[in-house]
């Protein structure tokens, strides 16, 4: 699979919908599906969730991420 690093911004309303679907999937043990920049992503149930905080100069970033290995 080719390397890919894409960032997509969403409105508050869109973010809430996506997070509500994510929480529902986590509660029911289902994989999470999301489309980012034209590519459908399937986050498996066994994905590991982490939160990353970065500071560079006057800029801060808080990143919520899932990580998993493809077999």
MDTraj code that builds the backbone (N, CA, C; nanometers):
import mdtraj as md
import numpy as np

residues = "UNK UNK UNK UNK UNK UNK UNK UNK UNK UNK UNK UNK UNK UNK UNK UNK UNK UNK UNK UNK UNK UNK UNK UNK UNK UNK UNK UNK UNK UNK UNK UNK UNK UNK UNK UNK UNK UNK UNK UNK UNK UNK UNK UNK UNK UNK UNK UNK UNK UNK UNK UNK UNK UNK UNK UNK UNK UNK UNK UNK UNK UNK UNK UNK UNK UNK UNK UNK UNK UNK UNK".split()
xyz = np.array([
    [0.0841, -0.1181, 0.0000],
    [0.0000, 0.0000, 0.0000],
    [0.0887, 0.1246, 0.0000],
    [0.0536, 0.2232, -0.0775],
    [0.1312, 0.3469, -0.0863],
    [0.1137, 0.4307, 0.0403],
    [0.2163, 0.5080, 0.0746],
    [0.2076, 0.5987, 0.1883],
    [0.1032, 0.7057, 0.1587],
    [0.0381, 0.7520, 0.2652],
    [-0.0658, 0.8541, 0.2502],
    [-0.0715, 0.9343, 0.3784],
    [-0.0757, 1.0653, 0.3685],
    [-0.0913, 1.1517, 0.4850],
    [-0.1858, 1.2648, 0.4456],
    [-0.3127, 1.2515, 0.4847],
    [-0.4164, 1.3450, 0.4450],
    [-0.4822, 1.4013, 0.5706],
    [-0.5111, 1.5285, 0.5680],
    [-0.5820, 1.5920, 0.6790],
    [-0.7085, 1.6552, 0.6250],
    [-0.8200, 1.6354, 0.6944],
    [-0.9498, 1.6890, 0.6517],
    [-1.0126, 1.7617, 0.7686],
    [-1.0600, 1.8826, 0.7460],
    [-1.1280, 1.9608, 0.8493],
    [-1.2783, 1.9467, 0.8327],
    [-1.3501, 1.9482, 0.9448],
    [-1.4949, 1.9342, 0.9444],
    [-1.5584, 2.0440, 1.0286],
    [-1.6832, 2.0774, 0.9975],
    [-1.7595, 2.1717, 1.0792],
    [-1.7924, 2.1041, 1.2128],
    [-1.8347, 2.1835, 1.3102],
    [-1.8735, 2.1267, 1.4395],
    [-1.9836, 2.0230, 1.4230],
    [-2.0843, 2.0537, 1.3417],
    [-2.1967, 1.9615, 1.3208],
    [-2.1485, 1.8287, 1.2597],
    [-2.0619, 1.8361, 1.1589],
    [-2.0080, 1.7146, 1.0953],
    [-1.9229, 1.6354, 1.1950],
    [-1.8430, 1.7049, 1.2737],
    [-1.7574, 1.6392, 1.3726],
    [-1.8412, 1.5639, 1.4749],
    [-1.9457, 1.6265, 1.5235],
    [-2.0331, 1.5617, 1.6213],
    [-2.0942, 1.4351, 1.5636],
    [-2.1443, 1.4406, 1.4392],
    [-2.2016, 1.3216, 1.3758],
    [-2.0996, 1.2089, 1.3653],
    [-1.9772, 1.2427, 1.3223],
    [-1.8733, 1.1415, 1.3059],
    [-1.8336, 1.0818, 1.4406],
    [-1.8206, 1.1665, 1.5423],
    [-1.7838, 1.1168, 1.6753],
    [-1.8953, 1.0326, 1.7372],
    [-2.0204, 1.0698, 1.7141],
    [-2.1316, 0.9892, 1.7651],
    [-2.1323, 0.8502, 1.7007],
    [-2.1074, 0.8450, 1.5704],
    [-2.0985, 0.7140, 1.5021],
    [-1.9821, 0.6334, 1.5561],
    [-1.8684, 0.7006, 1.5791],
    [-1.7505, 0.6330, 1.6340],
    [-1.7810, 0.5739, 1.7710],
    [-1.8423, 0.6517, 1.8588],
    [-1.8768, 0.6032, 1.9926],
    [-1.9724, 0.4849, 1.9833],
    [-2.0726, 0.4928, 1.8962],
    [-2.1657, 0.3807, 1.8789],
    [-2.0924, 0.2540, 1.8363],
    [-1.9987, 0.2669, 1.7431],
    [-1.9215, 0.1509, 1.6975],
    [-1.8381, 0.0932, 1.8115],
    [-1.7757, 0.1796, 1.8888],
    [-1.6927, 0.1329, 2.0007],
    [-1.7779, 0.0628, 2.1062],
    [-1.8952, 0.1163, 2.1347],
    [-1.9832, 0.0564, 2.2349],
    [-2.0354, -0.0795, 2.1921],
    [-2.0590, -0.0966, 2.0621],
    [-2.1178, -0.2211, 2.0118],
    [-2.0140, -0.3182, 1.9561],
    [-1.8863, -0.2790, 1.9568],
    [-1.7808, -0.3685, 1.9086],
    [-1.7778, -0.3848, 1.7584],
    [-1.8198, -0.2832, 1.6855],
    [-1.8182, -0.2874, 1.5391],
    [-1.7047, -0.2021, 1.4853],
    [-1.6561, -0.2369, 1.3666],
    [-1.5531, -0.1535, 1.3044],
    [-1.6153, -0.0208, 1.2621],
    [-1.5321, 0.0813, 1.2601],
    [-1.5764, 0.2165, 1.2257],
    [-1.5398, 0.2436, 1.0806],
    [-1.6349, 0.3011, 1.0053],
    [-1.6112, 0.3362, 0.8661],
    [-1.6187, 0.4868, 0.8507],
    [-1.5235, 0.5426, 0.7771],
    [-1.5233, 0.6850, 0.7489],
    [-1.4577, 0.7063, 0.6133],
    [-1.5030, 0.8072, 0.5414],
    [-1.4397, 0.8413, 0.4139],
    [-1.3609, 0.9702, 0.4333],
    [-1.2336, 0.9675, 0.3960],
    [-1.1450, 1.0829, 0.4089],
    [-1.0805, 1.1085, 0.2732],
    [-1.1051, 1.2262, 0.2191],
    [-1.0470, 1.2673, 0.0909],
    [-1.0666, 1.1596, -0.0161],
    [-1.1895, 1.1088, -0.0265],
    [-1.2240, 1.0138, -0.1320],
    [-1.1868, 0.8691, -0.1064],
    [-1.1286, 0.8380, 0.0077],
    [-1.0907, 0.6997, 0.0382],
    [-1.1698, 0.6506, 0.1590],
    [-1.2349, 0.5355, 0.1435],
    [-1.3088, 0.4754, 0.2538],
    [-1.2103, 0.4035, 0.3451],
    [-1.2197, 0.4350, 0.4751],
    [-1.1313, 0.3767, 0.5764],
    [-1.2150, 0.2888, 0.6683],
    [-1.1648, 0.1704, 0.6976],
    [-1.2295, 0.0791, 0.7904],
    [-1.1371, 0.0625, 0.9102],
    [-1.1778, 0.1172, 1.0242],
    [-1.0972, 0.1084, 1.1458],
    [-1.1409, -0.0177, 1.2196],
    [-1.0513, -0.1168, 1.2339],
    [-1.0901, -0.2422, 1.2975],
    [-1.1128, -0.2259, 1.4482],
    [-1.1884, -0.3178, 1.5038],
    [-1.2217, -0.3153, 1.6457],
    [-1.0951, -0.3199, 1.7315],
    [-0.9910, -0.3891, 1.6851],
    [-0.8689, -0.4054, 1.7656],
    [-0.7720, -0.2863, 1.7549],
    [-0.8115, -0.1810, 1.6821],
    [-0.7246, -0.0634, 1.6689],
    [-0.6987, -0.0021, 1.8069],
    [-0.5777, 0.0526, 1.8256],
    [-0.5388, 0.1137, 1.9521],
    [-0.5597, 0.2643, 1.9422],
    [-0.6289, 0.3201, 2.0405],
    [-0.6590, 0.4628, 2.0449],
    [-0.5555, 0.5354, 2.1302],
    [-0.5095, 0.6516, 2.0822],
    [-0.4184, 0.7349, 2.1617],
    [-0.4485, 0.8823, 2.1364],
    [-0.4007, 0.9641, 2.2272],
    [-0.4142, 1.1094, 2.2150],
    [-0.2743, 1.1675, 2.2178],
    [-0.2448, 1.2535, 2.1220],
    [-0.1124, 1.3140, 2.1099],
    [-0.1258, 1.4656, 2.1211],
    [-0.0366, 1.5269, 2.1978],
    [-0.0349, 1.6730, 2.2130],
    [0.1017, 1.7217, 2.1680],
    [0.1032, 1.8171, 2.0766],
    [0.2287, 1.8729, 2.0245],
    [0.2286, 2.0239, 2.0416],
    [0.3464, 2.0776, 2.0721],
    [0.3659, 2.2225, 2.0760],
    [0.4866, 2.2547, 1.9897],
    [0.4670, 2.3451, 1.8948],
    [0.5751, 2.3950, 1.8097],
    [0.5634, 2.5458, 1.8051],
    [0.6513, 2.6161, 1.8737],
    [0.6440, 2.7621, 1.8788],
    [0.5144, 2.8058, 1.9434],
    [0.4366, 2.8865, 1.8725],
    [0.3083, 2.9348, 1.9243],
    [0.1906, 2.8463, 1.8850],
    [0.2182, 2.7361, 1.8190],
    [0.1131, 2.6482, 1.7683],
    [0.1023, 2.5222, 1.8540],
    [-0.0220, 2.4827, 1.8839],
    [-0.0466, 2.3573, 1.9557],
    [-0.1381, 2.2690, 1.8728],
    [-0.1220, 2.1390, 1.8923],
    [-0.2050, 2.0422, 1.8203],
    [-0.2447, 1.9317, 1.9165],
    [-0.3710, 1.8951, 1.9143],
    [-0.4211, 1.7809, 1.9904],
    [-0.4772, 1.6835, 1.8885],
    [-0.4212, 1.5667, 1.8839],
    [-0.4568, 1.4695, 1.7806],
    [-0.5130, 1.3434, 1.8452],
    [-0.6327, 1.3048, 1.8026],
    [-0.6936, 1.1795, 1.8446],
    [-0.6678, 1.0806, 1.7314],
    [-0.6064, 0.9679, 1.7633],
    [-0.5740, 0.8762, 1.6538],
    [-0.5945, 0.7302, 1.6912],
    [-0.6218, 0.6521, 1.5881],
    [-0.6292, 0.5065, 1.5992],
    [-0.5148, 0.4502, 1.5173],
    [-0.4515, 0.3445, 1.5682],
    [-0.3417, 0.2805, 1.4963],
    [-0.3654, 0.1297, 1.4932],
    [-0.3379, 0.0695, 1.3772],
    [-0.3514, -0.0746, 1.3619],
    [-0.2604, -0.1218, 1.2506],
    [-0.2314, -0.2485, 1.2511],
    [-0.1500, -0.3121, 1.1468],
    [-0.2420, -0.3825, 1.0490],
    [-0.2127, -0.3664, 0.9193],
    [-0.2853, -0.4408, 0.8166],
    [-0.2141, -0.5729, 0.7932],
    [-0.2914, -0.6766, 0.7899],
    [-0.2337, -0.8118, 0.7662],
    [-0.2390, -0.8471, 0.6205],
])
top = md.Topology()
chain = top.add_chain()
for i, resn in enumerate(residues, 1):
    res = top.add_residue(resn, chain, resSeq=i)
    for name in ("N", "CA", "C"):
        top.add_atom(name, md.element.get_by_symbol(name[0]), res)
traj = md.Trajectory(xyz[None], top)
